């Protein structure tokens, strides 16, 4: 409970909450594992493309111009597919993060609402919009504790 004359105002660091709560950490771990697995796949593809490029460059003087252009176009298509796949994966990870952050916020909203009601808080502001504030007005750690008690992980 906040004990001062400004007890009706509090602030919370949502980014910290989403990254340091148990469920937030599990989401970040899930995304990191997906990213690491995909980076290994992408590195293998990239290495193959580099080998193909070096081989093609080494054959430049041996192949006739039309054959070289044909192979160069094929390589360009493969490089573009690689880049497209890489960008699609980044977008997919971002969508997973957004979708699951929304799930966490849906769980979090009633927790914050209950805490606010029980502690006679009239207004909760996001910490990112606070220039200066007394540390005792921050409720982030209290909300993290309540969230951790309620949920540890989600099915991603």
MIDOSE-1310 file (N, C-alpha, C; in nm, 2 decimals, decimal comma, always signed):
residues 156
xxxx	+0,09/-0,12/+0,00/+0,00/+0,00/+0,00/+0,09/+0,12/+0,00; +0,05/+0,22/-0,08/+0,13/+0,35/-0,09/+0,08/+0,44/+0,02; +0,17/+0,49/+0,10/+0,13/+0,57/+0,21/+0,19/+0,72/+0,20; +0,12/+0,80/+0,13/+0,14/+0,94/+0,13/+0,02/+1,02/+0,07
xxxx	+0,03/+1,15/+0,07/-0,09/+1,23/+0,03/-0,11/+1,21/-0,12; -0,02/+1,17/-0,20/-0,03/+1,15/-0,34/-0,07/+1,01/-0,38; -0,12/+0,93/-0,28/-0,14/+0,79/-0,30/-0,24/+0,76/-0,41; -0,31/+0,85/-0,46/-0,40/+0,82/-0,57/-0,34/+0,82/-0,71
xxxx	-0,21/+0,85/-0,72/-0,14/+0,85/-0,84/-0,02/+0,75/-0,83; +0,00/+0,66/-0,93/+0,11/+0,57/-0,94/+0,16/+0,56/-1,08; +0,27/+0,50/-1,10/+0,32/+0,47/-1,23/+0,38/+0,34/-1,24; +0,39/+0,29/-1,37/+0,43/+0,15/-1,39/+0,51/+0,15/-1,52
xxxx	+0,62/+0,06/-1,52/+0,70/+0,05/-1,63/+0,66/-0,08/-1,71; +0,58/-0,06/-1,81/+0,52/-0,17/-1,89/+0,63/-0,25/-1,96; +0,73/-0,19/-2,02/+0,84/-0,26/-2,09/+0,91/-0,35/-1,99; +0,95/-0,30/-1,88/+1,02/-0,38/-1,78/+0,93/-0,49/-1,73
xxxx	+0,80/-0,47/-1,71/+0,71/-0,57/-1,67/+0,70/-0,68/-1,77; +0,69/-0,64/-1,90/+0,68/-0,74/-2,01/+0,81/-0,82/-2,03; +0,92/-0,77/-1,99/+1,05/-0,83/-2,01/+1,10/-0,91/-1,89; +1,06/-0,87/-1,77/+1,11/-0,93/-1,64/+1,01/-1,02/-1,57
xxxx	+0,89/-1,02/-1,61/+0,79/-1,11/-1,54/+0,82/-1,25/-1,60; +0,78/-1,35/-1,52/+0,81/-1,49/-1,56/+0,75/-1,52/-1,70; +0,63/-1,48/-1,73/+0,56/-1,50/-1,86/+0,63/-1,42/-1,97; +0,68/-1,30/-1,94/+0,75/-1,22/-2,03/+0,88/-1,29/-2,07
xxxx	+0,95/-1,34/-1,96/+1,08/-1,40/-1,99/+1,06/-1,53/-2,07; +0,95/-1,60/-2,05/+0,93/-1,72/-2,13/+0,90/-1,69/-2,27; +0,83/-1,58/-2,29/+0,80/-1,53/-2,43/+0,94/-1,50/-2,50; +1,02/-1,42/-2,43/+1,15/-1,38/-2,49/+1,24/-1,50/-2,52
xxxx	+1,24/-1,60/-2,43/+1,31/-1,72/-2,45/+1,26/-1,80/-2,57; +1,13/-1,81/-2,58/+1,07/-1,87/-2,70/+1,11/-1,81/-2,83; +1,11/-1,68/-2,83/+1,14/-1,60/-2,95/+1,29/-1,61/-2,98; +1,37/-1,61/-2,88/+1,52/-1,63/-2,89/+1,55/-1,77/-2,95
xxxx	+1,48/-1,87/-2,90/+1,51/-2,00/-2,95/+1,47/-2,01/-3,10; +1,36/-1,95/-3,14/+1,31/-1,96/-3,28/+1,41/-1,88/-3,36; +1,46/-1,76/-3,31/+1,55/-1,68/-3,39/+1,69/-1,76/-3,41; +1,73/-1,82/-3,30/+1,86/-1,89/-3,31/+1,85/-2,01/-3,41
xxxx	+1,74/-2,08/-3,40/+1,73/-2,20/-3,49/+1,72/-2,15/-3,64; +1,65/-2,04/-3,66/+1,64/-1,99/-3,80/+1,77/-1,93/-3,85; +1,84/-1,87/-3,76/+1,97/-1,81/-3,80/+2,07/-1,92/-3,85; +2,06/-2,03/-3,78/+2,15/-2,15/-3,83/+2,11/-2,19/-3,97
xxxx	+1,98/-2,20/-3,99/+1,93/-2,23/-4,13/+1,97/-2,13/-4,23; +1,95/-2,00/-4,19/+1,99/-1,89/-4,28/+2,14/-1,89/-4,31; +2,22/-1,91/-4,21/+2,36/-1,91/-4,23/+2,40/-2,02/-4,33; +2,34/-2,14/-4,32/+2,37/-2,25/-4,41/+2,34/-2,21/-4,56
xxxx	+2,22/-2,14/-4,57/+2,18/-2,10/-4,71/+2,27/-1,99/-4,76; +2,31/-1,90/-4,67/+2,40/-1,79/-4,71/+2,54/-1,85/-4,75; +2,59/-1,94/-4,68/+2,71/-2,00/-4,71/+2,71/-2,07/-4,85; +2,60/-2,14/-4,88/+2,58/-2,21/-5,01/+2,57/-2,10/-5,12
xxxx	+2,51/-1,99/-5,10/+2,50/-1,88/-5,20/+2,63/-1,82/-5,22; +2,71/-1,80/-5,12/+2,85/-1,75/-5,13/+2,93/-1,84/-5,22; +2,92/-1,97/-5,19/+3,00/-2,07/-5,27/+2,96/-2,07/-5,41; +2,83/-2,06/-5,44/+2,78/-2,05/-5,58/+2,83/-1,93/-5,65
xxxx	+2,83/-1,82/-5,57/+2,88/-1,69/-5,63/+3,03/-1,70/-5,67; +3,11/-1,75/-5,57/+3,25/-1,77/-5,60/+3,27/-1,86/-5,72; +3,20/-1,97/-5,73/+3,21/-2,06/-5,84/+3,18/-1,99/-5,97; +3,07/-1,92/-5,97/+3,03/-1,85/-6,09/+3,13/-1,75/-6,13
xxxx	+3,19/-1,68/-6,04/+3,29/-1,57/-6,07/+3,41/-1,64/-6,13; +3,45/-1,76/-6,07/+3,56/-1,83/-6,12/+3,54/-1,89/-6,26; +3,42/-1,90/-6,30/+3,38/-1,96/-6,43/+3,35/-1,85/-6,53; +3,36/-1,72/-6,49/+3,32/-1,61/-6,57/+3,39/-1,61/-6,71
xxxx	+3,52/-1,64/-6,71/+3,60/-1,63/-6,83/+3,59/-1,76/-6,91; +3,54/-1,87/-6,85/+3,53/-2,00/-6,92/+3,39/-2,01/-6,99; +3,29/-1,96/-6,92/+3,15/-1,97/-6,98/+3,13/-1,86/-7,09; +3,04/-1,90/-7,18/+3,01/-1,79/-7,28/+2,92/-1,70/-7,21
xxxx	+2,90/-1,58/-7,27/+2,83/-1,47/-7,21/+2,68/-1,51/-7,17; +2,61/-1,58/-7,26/+2,47/-1,62/-7,24/+2,46/-1,71/-7,12; +2,55/-1,81/-7,12/+2,55/-1,91/-7,01/+2,58/-1,85/-6,88; +2,67/-1,76/-6,88/+2,71/-1,68/-6,75/+2,59/-1,60/-6,70
xxxx	+2,53/-1,53/-6,79/+2,41/-1,44/-6,76/+2,30/-1,53/-6,71; +2,28/-1,64/-6,77/+2,17/-1,74/-6,72/+2,20/-1,78/-6,58; +2,32/-1,82/-6,55/+2,35/-1,87/-6,42/+2,35/-1,75/-6,32; +2,39/-1,64/-6,36/+2,39/-1,52/-6,28/+2,24/-1,48/-6,24
xxxx	+2,15/-1,49/-6,33/+2,01/-1,47/-6,31/+1,95/-1,57/-6,21; +1,99/-1,69/-6,23/+1,94/-1,80/-6,13/+1,99/-1,77/-5,99; +2,12/-1,73/-5,98/+2,18/-1,70/-5,85/+2,11/-1,57/-5,79; +2,08/-1,48/-5,87/+2,01/-1,36/-5,83/+1,87/-1,39/-5,77
xxxx	+1,80/-1,48/-5,84/+1,67/-1,52/-5,79/+1,68/-1,59/-5,65; +1,78/-1,68/-5,64/+1,81/-1,75/-5,51/+1,84/-1,65/-5,40; +1,92/-1,55/-5,43/+1,96/-1,45/-5,33/+1,83/-1,37/-5,29; +1,75/-1,33/-5,39/+1,62/-1,26/-5,35/+1,53/-1,35/-5,27
xxxx	+1,52/-1,48/-5,30/+1,44/-1,57/-5,22/+1,49/-1,57/-5,08; +1,62/-1,58/-5,06/+1,69/-1,58/-4,93/+1,65/-1,45/-4,85; +1,67/-1,34/-4,92/+1,64/-1,21/-4,85/+1,49/-1,21/-4,81; +1,40/-1,25/-4,90/+1,26/-1,25/-4,87/+1,23/-1,34/-4,75
xxxx	+1,29/-1,46/-4,75/+1,26/-1,55/-4,64/+1,31/-1,49/-4,51; +1,43/-1,43/-4,51/+1,48/-1,37/-4,39/+1,39/-1,25/-4,34; +1,34/-1,17/-4,43/+1,25/-1,06/-4,39/+1,12/-1,11/-4,35; +1,07/-1,22/-4,41/+0,94/-1,28/-4,37/+0,95/-1,34/-4,23
xxxx	+1,07/-1,40/-4,20/+1,09/-1,45/-4,06/+1,09/-1,34/-3,96; +1,16/-1,23/-3,99/+1,17/-1,12/-3,89/+1,03/-1,07/-3,87; +0,95/-1,06/-3,97/+0,81/-1,01/-3,96/+0,73/-1,11/-3,87; +0,75/-1,24/-3,90/+0,68/-1,34/-3,82/+0,71/-1,34/-3,67
xxxx	+0,84/-1,32/-3,64/+0,88/-1,31/-3,50/+0,82/-1,18/-3,44; +0,82/-1,07/-3,51/+0,76/-0,95/-3,46/+0,61/-0,97/-3,43; +0,54/-1,04/-3,52/+0,40/-1,07/-3,50/+0,37/-1,16/-3,38; +0,46/-1,26/-3,36/+0,45/-1,34/-3,25/+0,46/-1,26/-3,12
xxxx	+0,56/-1,18/-3,12/+0,59/-1,09/-3,00/+0,47/-1,00/-2,97; +0,41/-0,94/-3,07/+0,30/-0,85/-3,06/+0,18/-0,93/-3,01; +0,15/-1,04/-3,07/+0,03/-1,12/-3,04/+0,04/-1,17/-2,89; +0,15/-1,22/-2,85/+0,16/-1,27/-2,72/+0,18/-1,17/-2,61
xxxx	+0,23/-1,05/-2,65/+0,24/-0,94/-2,56/+0,09/-0,89/-2,53; +0,01/-0,90/-2,63/-0,13/-0,86/-2,61/-0,20/-0,96/-2,51; -0,17/-1,09/-2,53/-0,22/-1,19/-2,44/-0,18/-1,16/-2,29; -0,05/-1,13/-2,28/+0,00/-1,09/-2,14/-0,07/-0,97/-2,09
xxxx	-0,09/-0,87/-2,17/-0,16/-0,75/-2,13/-0,31/-0,78/-2,09; -0,37/-0,87/-2,16/-0,51/-0,91/-2,12/-0,51/-0,98/-1,98; -0,41/-1,05/-1,95/-0,40/-1,12/-1,82/-0,37/-1,01/-1,72; -0,28/-0,92/-1,76/-0,24/-0,81/-1,67/-0,34/-0,71/-1,63
xxxx	-0,43/-0,68/-1,72/-0,53/-0,57/-1,70/-0,61/-0,59/-1,57; -0,67/-0,71/-1,55/-0,75/-0,73/-1,43/-0,66/-0,73/-1,30; -0,54/-0,77/-1,32/-0,44/-0,77/-1,20/-0,42/-0,62/-1,16; -0,39/-0,54/-1,26/-0,37/-0,39/-1,23/-0,49/-0,33/-1,17
xxxx	-0,61/-0,36/-1,24/-0,73/-0,30/-1,19/-0,76/-0,34/-1,05; -0,74/-0,47/-1,01/-0,77/-0,51/-0,87/-0,67/-0,44/-0,78; -0,55/-0,43/-0,82/-0,45/-0,36/-0,73/-0,48/-0,22/-0,71; -0,52/-0,15/-0,81/-0,56/-0,01/-0,81/-0,68/+0,01/-0,71
xxxx	-0,78/-0,08/-0,73/-0,90/-0,07/-0,64/-0,86/-0,09/-0,49; -0,78/-0,19/-0,47/-0,75/-0,23/-0,33/-0,66/-0,13/-0,26; -0,58/-0,05/-0,34/-0,49/+0,05/-0,29/-0,53/+0,19/-0,31; -0,66/+0,21/-0,34/-0,72/+0,35/-0,36/-0,64/+0,44/-0,46
xxxx	-0,60/+0,38/-0,57/-0,52/+0,45/-0,67/-0,62/+0,50/-0,77; -0,61/+0,63/-0,80/-0,71/+0,69/-0,90/-0,65/+0,69/-1,04; -0,52/+0,69/-1,05/-0,45/+0,71/-1,18/-0,32/+0,63/-1,19; -0,30/+0,55/-1,29/-0,17/+0,49/-1,31/-0,12/+0,53/-1,45
xxxx	+0,00/+0,59/-1,44/+0,06/+0,64/-1,56/+0,18/+0,55/-1,61; +0,20/+0,55/-1,74/+0,32/+0,47/-1,79/+0,45/+0,54/-1,75; +0,55/+0,47/-1,70/+0,67/+0,53/-1,65/+0,74/+0,61/-1,77; +0,73/+0,56/-1,89/+0,80/+0,63/-2,00/+0,75/+0,77/-2,02
xxxx	+0,63/+0,81/-1,96/+0,58/+0,94/-1,97/+0,61/+1,03/-1,85; +0,68/+0,97/-1,75/+0,71/+1,04/-1,63/+0,85/+1,10/-1,64; +0,86/+1,23/-1,61/+1,00/+1,29/-1,61/+1,06/+1,27/-1,48; +0,99/+1,30/-1,37/+1,04/+1,28/-1,24/+0,93/+1,23/-1,15
xxxx	+0,96/+1,13/-1,07/+0,86/+1,08/-0,98/+0,92/+1,01/-0,86; +0,86/+1,02/-0,75/+0,91/+0,95/-0,63/+0,90/+0,80/-0,65; +1,01/+0,73/-0,61/+1,02/+0,59/-0,63/+0,91/+0,51/-0,57; +0,86/+0,56/-0,45/+0,75/+0,49/-0,39/+0,61/+0,50/-0,46
xxxx	+0,61/+0,58/-0,57/+0,49/+0,58/-0,65/+0,49/+0,48/-0,76; +0,60/+0,41/-0,78/+0,61/+0,31/-0,88/+0,56/+0,18/-0,83; +0,47/+0,11/-0,91/+0,41/-0,01/-0,86/+0,46/-0,13/-0,95; +0,55/-0,11/-1,04/+0,60/-0,21/-1,13/+0,63/-0,35/-1,06
xxxx	+0,72/-0,34/-0,96/+0,76/-0,46/-0,89/+0,64/-0,54/-0,82; +0,55/-0,46/-0,77/+0,43/-0,52/-0,70/+0,35/-0,59/-0,80; +0,33/-0,53/-0,92/+0,25/-0,59/-1,03/+0,32/-0,71/-1,08; +0,45/-0,71/-1,10/+0,52/-0,82/-1,15/+0,50/-0,94/-1,05
xxxx	+0,51/-0,92/-0,93/+0,49/-1,02/-0,83/+0,35/-1,08/-0,84; +0,25/-1,00/-0,85/+0,11/-1,05/-0,87/+0,10/-1,13/-1,00; +0,16/-1,08/-1,11/+0,15/-1,15/-1,24/+0,22/-1,28/-1,23; +0,34/-1,29/-1,17/+0,41/-1,41/-1,15/+0,33/-1,52/-1,07
xxxx	+0,26/-1,47/-0,97/+0,17/-1,56/-0,90/+0,06/-1,62/-0,98; +0,01/-1,54/-1,07/-0,10/-1,58/-1,16/-0,06/-1,67/-1,27; +0,04/-1,63/-1,34/+0,08/-1,71/-1,46/+0,23/-1,71/-1,48; +0,29/-1,82/-1,52/+0,43/-1,84/-1,54/+0,47/-1,84/-1,68
xxxx	+0,38/-1,90/-1,76/+0,41/-1,92/-1,91/+0,28/-1,93/-1,98; +0,28/-1,90/-2,11/+0,17/-1,92/-2,20/+0,21/-2,02/-2,31; +0,11/-2,08/-2,38/+0,14/-2,16/-2,49/+0,16/-2,07/-2,61; +0,28/-2,07/-2,66/+0,31/-1,98/-2,77/+0,30/-2,07/-2,89
